[in-house]
Amino acid sequence: MESFSLILAIVVVTALAFDFTNGFHDTANAMATTISTGALKPKVAVAMSAVLNLVGAFLSVEVANTISKGLVDETGIRPEVIFAALVGAILWNLLTWLVGLPSSSSHALMGGLIGATVASAGVGAVHGDVLVTKVLIPAIAAPVVAGVAAMFATRLTYTLGRKADGEAAAKGYRAGQIASAGLVSLAHGTNDAQKTMGIITLALVAGGTLAPDSDPPLWVVLSAGLAIALGTYLGGWRIIRTMGKGLTDLQPQQGFAAQTSAATVILASSHLGFSLSTTHSVSGAVMGAGLGRKGGIVRWSTATRMFVAWGLTLPAAALVGALAEYVTGFGAWGTALVAVFLVASSAAIWKISRREVVDHTNVNDTEEPAGVVTTAVAAVTPPPAGTVTDELAATIPAQATGPKAPQATTTV
């Protein structure tokens, strides 16, 4: 194994911590629809996803090479730059997990890397052509392609199964959904686990322990696969709830169509070395499946919040990565300060999340907790005409509730 400096060891550990957050943040990509339709029990689903994520990590290194060789100039990049990039990515992952938004871990990582690289070596150190062709274009195209494919696949599925026995068809689609969910998990391993492999390989090259243009060593592949599998097993229940119940209500036919469409897009992109977001692909497929069923709906308020998070991911992670890189530039004490900030912020986010626990026991609850903005608007908005609050309803005399008296409507 390569000789390690202290900073390089810190970078590798931090990269694996990011990989772990990627696992529980993106579990929803593979298993949310399977869990929401009841095809698999929640704990069984995440265990299956964890194993297949690990297997997928060994199938290809094309995406890892995009990160380690293509996105930024390897020469002149210090290990501290990689560390700063990971800080931005981890904090964005944790914040979006806290509020249950399925944002892109991949774009968080690349945003952090771009911001830290620009702060360290200037804009010229970022390969703009790779950024556009292998990151930005797939970011826009993947959810659209997956969504359109899922919408037509859903319509075709309902058309072909129109005369089939309802219960038998539902069982068949549940079995198909389990298979397609496994395919998404495998695809997730081939794409997302490789991003951590690429970032560790880039750090090893920056630290002088690997030659430029090297492929990820076997121990990097294994450790990245194990980290993302462990995170997947713990389950990102908050985001699973949003993906499974918050965007639309899925039936087994829709879940099967959504997962198959998303897996196809992800696997094709992994083969081409496109560092796309599996979150974008699956979210687009879920919305397409929602629109594909007659009478189906998409909850556009939730989708809008998700779109905003997608747009903010790259610049927000880049800003944090750039600030972290600026502080690490002051030397060892600056790096230590950034590390303390990362640990303290992560602990604070975890503590806040314990105020309302979401786990496998309540992940399929249909009511999404109101966000901060929704709660604030509700607090200052007067009730509609003809309604009364709980307190006012309590003051209405008992005789007013007779047969001929007007009924009081209670708003919650």
Summary of the structure (lengths in Angstrom):
residues: 412
radius of gyration: 23.4
end to end distance: 61.7
largest distance: 86.9
contacts: 1581
relative contact order: 0.19
helix: 73%
strand: 1%
